[in-house]
Amino acid sequence: MSPLCESYVQATELDDMEAFYPLNVRICERCFLVQLRAYVPPDKIFTEYAYFSSYSSSWVQHARAYADSIVGRLSLGPRSLVVEIGSNDGYLLQRFVERGVPVLGVEPAQNVAAAAIERGVRTITEFFGAETAERLVADASSADLIIANNVLAQVPDLNDFVAGMKRLLAPDGALTIEVPHLMRLIEGNQFDTIYHEHYSYFSFRTLRRILTAHGLDVFDVDELSTHGGSLRVYARHAEKGNGSHSPRIEELSAREEIAGYETMDPYDAFDERVRECKRRLLEILIAAKRDQKSIAAYGAPGKGNTLLNYCGIRTDFIDYAADKNPYKQGRYLPGTHVPIVSPAVISDSQPDFILILPWNIKEEIMAELAYTATWGARFIIPIPDVIVVAQEGAPGEIAYAEEKL
């Protein structure tokens, strides 16, 4: 049972009833799409959203590198149109604007879309689907490039969404879709990336199957390090699919098949690894508190709320969560009600341990917090296996350390 992971609680709501829903993952035995039941409709989750992409410097760099690459690969210019679905605060489309390429963002969260518009990124505020695509095409807005980064998982009606992309795509256009890779999720024990806002979880074979069913031909795939391991899939109209195909497609498809991702074996083995991660994390936190040590969390990502609620970690263990996003500061984590503060609080309170909740960018965060070595702070990395990281040169006894930074 877990609350909506991006529904951060205001101080005036702390005594109110809070909704919890089951996190029960289901697997289709025919197409092997991994799914959650849609307990809450998207308009209850995404109309106002707490995630702003621009607050992760590594993700901004990822966006810049993608824009540099795809503009050249597709020869995009002032007569092209790039449409991003789930465009967030314009973190990516602004890179195309800088290059003189016309853009359109489609973003349902009004507060996030407003930030994009302030950046000069043309944005409409609505949920995307076949109806939206039909209207845009009627307005002569076919897209030479459609981008869907980490949005497909948040769509309860996949068929309507993919049909919309097919309709919006210009005859010679291309689309790229980025999704966390299910194989990496399971192999990396990334159970915290499962939450109600993510309805679906994709293997490459399943994602390719969905696109093929809608007349889209996958012609290339990249394996990325982002979000603990992601896929970037390139597709075009199937009727234009007589061009070259990357050998990476069949290589990855075969690797998934050999690893058994169209059987139940990998999913069954996942369960006990999740339980052991919980036990190990609680052991470390309990030992630290019994030694009168203070513990803070860094970051307030959605995945962190799955982790904390599943493990039952609240303010009896963690004093606060420090996050760069001003929207989250002054609010409380859903379910656990851990207060969210500015990162400046870390230097004032000097915690003994810092639990890094956005473990997928742990290197970036540990570099930012290197100054905490002056008082001997140690980092706790919860995923894939719980470890304590001691910083070189830190004073004091390193009793908990399993690795040194």
N, C-alpha and C positions, 0 to 999 in steps of 0.2 A: 504494500500500500504506500503510495507516494503522492505528494501534491504536484501540481503543475510546476515544472522546474523553472520557468521564466516568470512566474507570478510573484514578484518580490513584494513583501508585506510592508505597508507603511506603519508608522508608530501608532496611529489612531486605530489600526485594525488588529493590534496584537491580541486583544481579548475577544475578537470575533471568531465564529466558527470557520474552520478552514477545510476545504474539500480535499479528500484523498481518494485516489482511484487505484485499482490494481494495475501493476506492471506485469501483465501476463503475455509472454511472447509466443506467437503462433507461427507455424510453418506449413505452407501449402505443400501437400504431398505430390502435386502434379507439376507445378512450375517452380517450387522451392523459393517463392517469395516469403521473406520473413516479415511478419506484420504484428502490429498492435491493434487491438480494437479501438475505434475512434470514440472514446468515451466523451470527448468534448469537441464540438465543431470548431473548425479553424477560426471563425469570426470571434469566438470567445477567447482565443489565444493570441492571434496575430494582429488584431486591430490596433492595439498598443503593445509595443514589444520592447524588451529591455536590452537586447543585444545590438551593439553598434560595432561594426567590423573594424572601423578605423582605430580602435583602441588597442589593437594587436599589431605591433610594428612588423612582426614576421609575416602576418597575413597580408598587410599592405604591400610588403616586398613581393610576396607571392603574386599579388594582383598586378603589380607593375611588370614583373617578368612575363606573365601571361600576355598582357597587352602588347608588350614589345614583340613577342613571338607571333601572335595571331594576326596582327596588323600586316606583317610581312608575308606570312604564310598564305593569307587570303587576299592580299593586295587591296586592303581596305583604304578608302579615301573619302574625300568630301561628298561624293555621290553615293556612298554606301549608307546603310543603316544598321546599327548594332542595338539589339534589344536584350536587356537583361531582365530575367524574371526572378523576383526576389532580390531586388537591387540594393536593399538595405540603405545605408546612408550615402551611397554614391561613391564608395571607396574604390570601386573598379571602373565604373563608367567615366569617372573624371579623367582617367588615363587616356581614354579615347577622345574625350573633349579636347585635351591638351594637344592631341595630334590632328585636330580638325575633322574628326570623324563624327557625323551626327549620331546621336544616341537617344534611346528611350528606356527609362526604367519603369518596371511594373512592381510596385511594392505595396502590400496591403496595410502595413503598420503606419498610421498617420504620423506619429511622432518621429519615426525613423525617416520616412519619406520627406518630411519637412527639412531635415538636416541635409538630404541630398539636393533638394531644390535650392537651398542656401548656397550650395557649392556650384550652382549653375548647371546641374544635371537635370534635364527634362524628365519628369517623373509623373506617372499617373498612380493614383492610390486605389487599388482594387485587387481582388483575387483573380488570378489568371486561369483561363480554361478555354474551351472551344468557342464559347460565346464572345469572350474578349477578343480572341484572335480574329473571329469573323468581322467584328466591328473595326479592328485596326486595318485589316486588309481592305475593307470597304472605304477606308480613309486613305488608301494608297500607301500603306505602311508595311509592305512585306519586308522581312528582315534578311539581310545578307549574312548576318551572324546572330544566332540566338545563344545566349549564355544562361545556363541554369546551374549555379553553384550552390550546393548544399541546400537546395530547395525541394528536390524531388521527394525526399524523405518526409517532408512536411505536408504532402498532398494526400488527402484521403481518397480522392477519386483519380487514380493514376491514368485510367483510360481517357478521361476528359482532358486532363492536363497534357498528355502526350499528343492527343488528337489536335489540341490547340497549337502545339509547337509545329506539328506537321502542316497545319493550315497557314500559319504565319510565315513559314520559311519560304524565302524567294526560290524560284526554280533552280538556280545555281548556288543557292546558299548552303551554309553549314551550321550545325549546332554543336555546342560542347556542353556536356553535363558532368559536373563533379559530384561524387557521392562518397561517403566513407565506405571502404571496402569491407564487406562482411567477413571475408577470410581474415583480414587483418584484425577486425574486431574480436573474433573468436581466438585467433592465435595469440593476440596481445592482451587477452583477458579484459577487454575494454567495456565491461558491462555498464559502466557509468554513462556511456553514450546512448543507452537505451532510456528513453523517457517519452512522456505522452505527446510531446510536440513532434516527435519523429514517429510517423505511422508505419514506415517501411524501411527495410534494411536490405541492401542489394549485393549479391554476388555479380560478377561480370556476366556469367551465363544468363542469369535471370534478367538483368537489365537489358542485355542484347535481345533477349526473347520479347520483352515488352516493346522495344523500339521496332523490331522486325514486324510485329503484329500490326503496327500502325504505318507500315510502308516506309520505314526509315532504315537506311543501310549504314551499319557501323563500319567505318573504314580505318579507324586507328584508335589506340588506347594508350594512355600514359599511366604508370603507377607512381603516385605522388607520396611524399612523406607527411603531407598536411593532415591534421586531425587524426593522428595516429596511424595513417595509411589510407589513402584515398585513390579513387580512379577518376581519370578524366577521359571520357568517351567522346569521340568525334563521329558525327553522323551526317548524312545527306539524304535527299529523296532517293528511294530505292530505284526509281526509274532512271536516275542519274548514276546508278551504282556500278557502272561498267569501268570505272577507273581503278586505280591501284588500291590494294589493301595491305596494311602493315602486317608483317609476319607476327607481330606482338599479339594480334587478335587470337589466332589459333594456339599460340604458345600459352597464353594466359588461360584460355578456355580449357586446354588439356590439363594444365596444372591444377585448376579447380576440380576437374573431374577426378583426377588421380587422388587428390586429397579427400575426396568423398563428400563434397559439398552438395551432391544431389542424392545423398543418403542421410540417415538420421544420426550417424555415428559422431560427427564433430559436435553436433548440438547437444547430444547426451553427455559428452565428456566435459562440456563447458560448465555445467551446473556446479560440480564440486570445486572447480578452480575458483569460482566466484565466492563460494562459501569460505574457502580457505583464506582468500584475500581479506575478507571481513574479519575473520578471527585474528589474522596476523596484524592488521592495522589496529584493532582494539587492544591487543597485547602491548604494542608499543606505546599507545596513548595512555593506557592504564599505568604502565611502568613509569612513564614520564611524570604523570600527575602524582603518583605516590612518592616520587623524588622531589616533589614541590616545584616542578618545572612549569613554566608558562608556555602555552601553545597558541599560535595565531594561524589563520589560514591566509593564503595569498590567492586572490582571484575569487570571483563569485559567478562562475560559469554555470550554465544549466546542468552540465554533467556532474559538477560538484554537488548539486542538490540531490541527484540520484544516489551518489556515493554516501553522503552524510545521512540521508533518511534511511537508506537500506542498512547502514551500519549502526544507526541509533546514536550518532555523534551530535551532541548539542552543546549548549553553553557550559555544561559540566566538564567538557574537555577543551573547547575552543573559545577564546575570549572574543574574537572578532574575525571578520574576513576583510582584507584590504583589497580594494579594486579601483582601477583608474577611472572607471566610467562614472561621471558625476550623476547620471540618472539613477544609479544603484545606491550611491552613497546616502546615508541617512535612512535607508530602508533595512529590511531584515530578510534573511534567507527563508524561503518558504519551508514550512514544516518544522525546521529546527530553530528558527527565530534568532539565529546568530546575527549580531549587528554588522552592517557593512560600513566601512570607514574608508577614508583616504589612505593611500600607501604611506603618507607622511607620518601616520600614527606608529608605524613600525619602529622608526628611529627613536620615538619618544618612549615607547613601552618596552623596547628591547626584549622580545620574546626569546625563549630558549630554543623553541622549535617552530618551524614554519612549514605547515602542510600545504604543498602546492597542488591546488585543485585543477588548474589547466595544465596537467602533466604533459600534454602534447607540445607545449612550448616551454618546457622546464629549463632548457639551456638559456633561452632569452631571459626568463625570470631570475634564474640564479645569477646571471651576469648583472642584472639590474640591482640585485640585492647583495652583491659581493661585499658591500660596506658592513653588512651584519656580522662578518667575521671578526670585527673588532671586539665584539662581546661574546663570541663563540657560538653564534646561532647555528643550528643544524637544520637541514632540509629533510622533510619527509616526502617521498615520492610514492603515491599509492598504487600506481598502475605501471606496468603489468603485474609486477610483484612488489610488495611493499619493501622499500629500502630506506635507510637513514643515510644522508650524505653529510659528512663533516667537511668543512672548508679548511684547506691548507692554511696554516699560520694562525688558526683560531686558538685563543688561549683556553686552558682548562682541560680536564680529563675527557677523552672522547670515548665514553663508555657505550654509547648506542650505535656508533658508526659501523656501517657495513661497507661503505665506499668513501673515498676521499675525492673531493673536487679539486 
